[in-house]
Amino acid sequence: MVLSTPTSLGVNPNPLELRDVPIPDINGNEILIKVSVCGVCHTELDIIEARTPPPSYPIILGHQVIGTVYKKGYLCKKLSIGDRIGIGWIYSSCGICSFCKNGNENLCENFNATGRDANGGYAEYMKVEENFAYIIPDIFTNIDAAPLLCAGGVGYRSLKLANIKNGDNLGLTGFGASGHIVLKLVRYIYPDSKLFVFARNVKEREFAYKLGACWVGDIDKESPEKMQSIIDTTPAWKPVVCSLKNLQKGGRLVINAIRKEDADKDYLTNISYNDHIWMEKEIKSVANVTRDDIETFLGIASKIPLIPETEVYGLEDANKALTQLKKGSIEGAKVLVI
């Protein structure tokens, strides 16, 4: 499925075109992957609608890729033909800058994203450097595994940055693919912590209760207890303002979104230093993801085991899946079967 030009899904509900493209050629350190499934992420909407555009068009989207090694370059030593592997948002980094050397390759100036800076997994085949592929634990099916590569990996990074300990209250604003995985993760790692979920959609709120949230309300509601940290996974600005008022003193708001939309940016004028920031509250963003985040999370998820809720579509229905994601029709994660 190929995106040839940026557009608005409100104007063009079918931005992706099913098209024959050549099978990629690989270099010595690259593998060719025969794709089985690919998860659908809100970031795809940001790419389509040019909030985080690719360096050039056309581009093949998709960064939650599960497949098998079909061919490998002569320098590849870690993987074998037929291995089941996954590819996440991080497609490559330079490996030599100070950020990369200090374990922060997500901040590398030469960070490249799968499905944005290089062709991704909405396709039968894709390529990547061997060291940016992950062996998928046997406990997961292909469909189970796909959302874990992004919604899970970046959700795990968000939870690390939330800096909570067992027993601390945690809030989740927005309850899509990443939110529901984080909730399951928190219940395993921090079993004594209470989880509060803020979501605009009634079905999302019911879903959160079903998965174990202790309290659920609309985004602008005041929670019955303050939280040490809140993770915001929405594309809007309103939740930032609303979340800050529900933090404890010294609390942290972690924004897990590659971009915030401009539609409701006027809400930022409602931020009051005394009401929202005072008493050492802070805001921290999540930028991309590292290989270690994904590998560590996959190991934890296999022990729980953390099986995400999913909705399955054929590759030819990618536009339908994206449109439903845009409308907020979410119960778990959407996955395309190639």
Secondary structure, DSSP 8 states (H G I E B T S, - for coil): -EE-S---TTT-S--EE----------TTEEEEEEEEEEE-HHHHHHHTTSS--SSSSEE----EEEEEEEE-TT--S--TT-EEEE-SEEE--SSSHHHHTT-GGG-TT-EEBTTTB--SSSSEEEEEGGG-EE--TTS-HHHHGGGGTHHHHHHHHHHHHT--TT--EEEES-SHHHHHHHHHHHHH-TT--EEEE-SSHHHHHHHHHHT-SEEE-TT---SS-EEEEEE--S-SHHHHHHHTTEEEEEEEEE--S---STTGGGGGG--IIIIITTT-EEEE--S--HHHHHHHHHHHHHTT----EEEEEGGGHHHHHHHHHTT--SSEEEEE-
